[in-house]
């Protein structure tokens, strides 16, 4: 198995946006806890770029690859990609039951929240001996977080959750301009 490490120093002189902000968008998130919000950064943000690179190499979900990066004081504490090998040999119970996005993750071993990038990144930080309390989480490849992931982030003390600008269009299966299933193709890269 490959060593799951990424050196952000190899990314080059990428732009770290000082314009990290909460965007006043009218987005219908499938789930968002009361009092919580998403903040947005540009695709070229150093942590978003690191997440994308990691997802391309390590995500086991080929339709909705994603990675979360836990960051504190501009240092990556933990990183995790989504997916598991389960769907290589088993059908998805959620698909069989017609579950909507965000529902029934506990019904399928391959979709279980333990395989989501947010929880794997938090667990990676803890495994490395870091306390994620007060850290930020950058999520590439999705436009929202499910309830189990929000619960895990709240319990871990994650301060802010950052998404990529345009994620509600690019990573939303329902949006006509989405790039779902084509995130790493050359034509999709121009839109990121």
C-alpha positions, 0 to 999 in steps of 0.5 A, spaced: 500 500 500 502 506 498 504 511 503 498 516 504 502 522 505 502 529 501 507 534 501 504 541 500 511 544 499 511 541 493 505 544 490 509 550 489 507 558 490 499 557 490 495 562 492 492 562 499 486 567 499 486 572 505 479 572 502 476 566 506 469 568 507 462 566 508 459 567 502 451 569 502 449 564 497 442 561 497 444 554 497 439 549 499 444 544 503 441 537 504 443 538 511 446 544 515 446 544 523 443 550 526 448 555 528 453 552 523 455 555 516 460 553 510 466 558 509 468 558 502 475 559 499 478 559 491 480 552 488 487 555 488 487 555 496 493 551 498 489 547 502 484 546 497 489 544 492 492 539 497 485 536 498 484 535 491 491 532 489 490 527 495 483 525 493 485 524 486 490 519 488 487 516 494 479 516 494 476 510 493 470 513 491 470 514 483 463 517 482 464 522 488 471 523 490 473 527 496 478 529 501 478 533 508 484 536 510 484 538 518 488 545 519 491 549 525 496 554 524 496 553 517 499 546 518 496 540 516 494 536 522 490 530 518 488 528 511 483 523 509 480 521 503 473 518 502 471 511 500 472 504 501 473 497 497 467 494 499 463 497 493 468 493 489 465 486 491 458 488 493 452 492 491 450 499 495 445 497 499 443 505 499 442 504 492 438 498 492 433 501 497 433 508 493 436 512 499 436 520 498 443 523 498 445 524 506 440 518 508 442 511 510 449 511 510 449 506 516 445 501 512 451 500 507 458 498 509 461 502 503 457 508 505 458 508 512 460 515 515 467 512 518 469 512 510 467 519 509 473 524 508 471 528 514 471 523 519 478 520 516 481 526 516 479 527 524 482 520 525 488 521 522 490 528 526 488 524 532 492 518 530 498 523 529 497 525 536 494 532 534 488 535 538 483 537 532 480 542 537 480 549 534 482 547 527 479 548 521 477 543 516 477 544 508 473 539 504 474 538 496 469 534 492 463 535 496 458 541 497 455 539 504 457 535 509 452 529 512 449 529 519 454 524 522 460 528 519 457 534 522 457 531 529 464 528 528 466 535 527 463 538 532 465 533 537 472 534 535 472 541 536 472 543 528 472 551 528 470 552 521 468 548 515 471 551 508 468 549 501 471 550 494 467 556 491 462 553 486 462 547 489 454 547 490 454 547 482 460 542 480 459 537 486 452 537 486 449 531 482 442 535 481 446 541 478 446 541 470 453 544 470 456 538 475 462 535 474 460 529 478 464 522 475 469 527 471 472 531 476 479 529 474 478 529 466 482 535 462 475 538 461 473 538 468 480 541 470 479 547 466 472 549 470 476 548 477 
